Amino acid sequence: MHRLVYIFALWLFAVLQPALVVAEDRLTLVVNRDEDSVAYFISMPATAIEPILAADSASLFSDRGAVPIDDFRIKGSFELGDQLFSEVSGAVAATGQSVEFESMSMMVHPIDEPQPFFSPWDAITATSVCNVDYARSDLVPEALQLYYGAFATDVLADQEVSLNFPKTGRNALKIDVFHYFDGSYVGKDTALLTDGGTLLLTTRSDPLLSILTALSAVFAAICMAALGLHFVRKRRTSNQGSLPEQIVPLD
């Protein structure tokens, strides 16, 4: 029985493993939907600010080409995030109705100290917690990774939202997109973001993952039932062994 439970645990880990895989690409998007809102988080090299966002990176690297770390920590990064991502717009894909995204936070981390970035919790931590060493002197675009998050409300769960990027003359980029619904992993896509292209922030479901998850639930129920039956039989056997001997009257 213990071996059966162990095998099930290994199988369940294999089923859920896609949610734990680290994206190899340095451009990553985490999307979290719920019933009436959508949030997205992006991880990108700081050198990609201008070619992807059509924004002037001087607003971030204002200390002679480096990040003014003291100001960055004291004043925060909400306004900077709004400035850098001002050319990225959202819309309901089916109707074209504008979706207003509001910056949550933006942060930079040394590119040689990559942050976990494949779940909403990872993304919130990466975009809001500054762990850059004050002593570092290489806070220049080539040495930093940028993490940014934004959200929009009053967007129903069944509304597919498009995220529209400006046209800058850059090459097409591959982006790993991790989909979540209400914090639960749904699936992963690898999207091709063309120059001036659009990313879809969907609530896509992964049919294979859904089937395997359902099978896991069934298998878990069978294991629990078998385990319960095992303990019931064991208890009955123990009780029978402890019964006092019956006294048989002599004729």
RACORGI-V245451 format. One record per backbone hydrogen bond with DSSP energy under -1.0 kcal/mol. CO is the residue of the C=O (numbers start at 1). NH is the residue of the N-H. Records with the same first field share a line. If there is no record, write none. Layout:
CO->NH ; NH
//
This chain:
1->5
2->6
3->7
4->8
5->9
6->10
7->11
8->12
9->13
10->14
11->15
12->16
16->19
17->20
27->176
28->43
29->178
30->41
31->180
32->39
33->182
35->157
36->155
37->34
38->152
39->32
40->150
41->30
42->148
43->28
44->146
45->48
46->49
48->52
49->53
50->54
56->59
57->60 ; 61
62->64
66->63
67->69
68->72
69->73
70->74
71->75
77->81
78->82
79->83
80->84
81->85
83->86
85->88
89->164
90->99
91->162
92->96
97->92
102->151
105->149
107->147
109->145
110->113
119->123
120->124
121->125
122->126
123->127
125->129
133->136
138->140
139->67
140->143
141->144
143->111
144->46
145->109
146->44
147->107
148->42
149->104 ; 105
150->40
151->102
152->38
156->159
160->93
161->201
162->91
163->199
164->89
166->196
173->193
175->191
176->29
177->189
178->31
179->186 ; 187
180->33
181->184
184->181
187->179
189->177
191->175
193->173
194->197
197->165
199->163
200->202
201->161
206->210
207->211
208->212
209->213
210->214
211->215
212->216
213->217
214->218
215->219
216->220
217->221
218->222
219->223
220->224
221->225
222->226
223->227
224->228
225->229
226->230
227->231
228->232
229->233
230->234
231->235
232->236
233->237
234->238
235->239
236->240
237->241
240->243
//
